[in-house]
Amino acid sequence: MANASGFFTPTRGVLPSLCVNRSGFCSHEGIPRRVFCSSTSESAAKVGVSESRVPRLVNRGCKLVGCGSAVPTLQVSNDDLAKIVETNDEWISTRTGIHNRRVLTGKDSLTGLAAEAAQKALQMAEVDADDVDLILMCTSTPEDLFGSAPQIQKALGCRNNPLAYDITAACSGFILGLVSASCYIRGGGFKNVLVIGADSLSRYVDWTDRGTCILFGDAAGAVLVQACDTEEDGLFGFDLHSDGEGQRHLNATMKENETDHALGSNGSVLGFPPKRSSYSCIRMNGSEVFRFAVRVVPQSIESALGKAGLTSSNIDWLLLHQANQRILDGVSTRLEVPSERVISNLANYGNTSAASIPLALDEAVRSGKVQSGHTIAAAGFGAGLTWGSAIVRWQ
């Protein structure tokens, strides 16, 4: 039964063993399938099902029922970049597969794009904003130091004030948000969770560095994850990892403003008041990131497939973070997934970080490529270093 904190405790004297089910979640052997939450802290021996004031079925499933996306109005082509940095369309396209990207200007805001994408997802799912239980904003570039998610809740007009918070995991953020949403639904009784991936990396790009400025664009994408019966479960398995040792290969670290003399020291405390800080531009060792991605991503997808009891031949689509066409090709080759089953739209948008997977998914769904019942192997990877994959079914 659940104690006052909402966590489940076994019946007194019983120590259940743990096992991992096919969806990658832990379950307790020896505990009945129907487990109910109670607002009291009485033991299971004293509290029966009929006395539970707020019954919630824990072993429920979750499914993706709606998606949406939004991009800035300004499009920047490779030829446009060639006017400000030494490069050209052929050099960029042959190395990355990118031809255009969208960039935020003063007319747009990341929060606005995220809210637009979320609204489209709700419309597709035919769910009212007031029925949303949780909003997860997956971003590494919030427009407020304390997070942008509450502003999205405000923009959507959710009158019941659902919890909204940010998840920071760079290009893996959307996958982490998707798995987090499933945990809230399976174990917390939530019904509708909005997962939004949105980033504006153009604000942290050194536009004189042709090794990085050619790669990144801005966008937002969203999905609505909804509770369902276990028979309809749409998240079959997942695999998540991080490795801080690799941070040196891809980062945008904090730095002090060396020219800031607005606050002086009276000499009583050395180094105080502190100087104002900001973040550096994105710094990346492209060759190391490439080797990292083509090595760990296939392993992660195979692990998630194994938990789901599937193989790569069982998936309809491979949907990777849209970082570089060479990475997409390398991963699909190792998994033996034919190119016609690989979803790719980075030619038009570049690397949009946490937005790339939901943006590509939305386009594939609305174009009719991804259809109801299709199984998708999705994977994100990037700064941190972080990486993860999830095997999902669309609707």
Secondary structure, DSSP 8 states (H G I E B T S, - for coil): -B-TTS-B---TT----EEE-TTS-EEETTS-S-----SS---TTT--GGG-SS---SS-EEEEEEEEEE--SEEEEHHHHTTTSS--HHHHHHHH---EEEE--TT--HHHHHHHHHHHHHHHHT--GGG--EEEEE-SS-SSTT-SHHHHHHHHT-TT--EEEEE--GGGHHHHHHHHHHHHHHHH---EEEEEEEEEGGGG--TT-TTTTTTB-EEEEEEEEEEE-GGG--EEEEEEEE-GGGGGGEE--EEE-TT--SS---SSSTT-S---EEE---EE-HHHHHHHHHHHHHHHHHHHHHHHT--GGG-SEEEE--S-HHHHHHHHHHHT--GGGEE--HHHH-B-GGGHHHHHHHHHHHTTSS-TT-EEEEEEEETTTEEEEEEEEB-
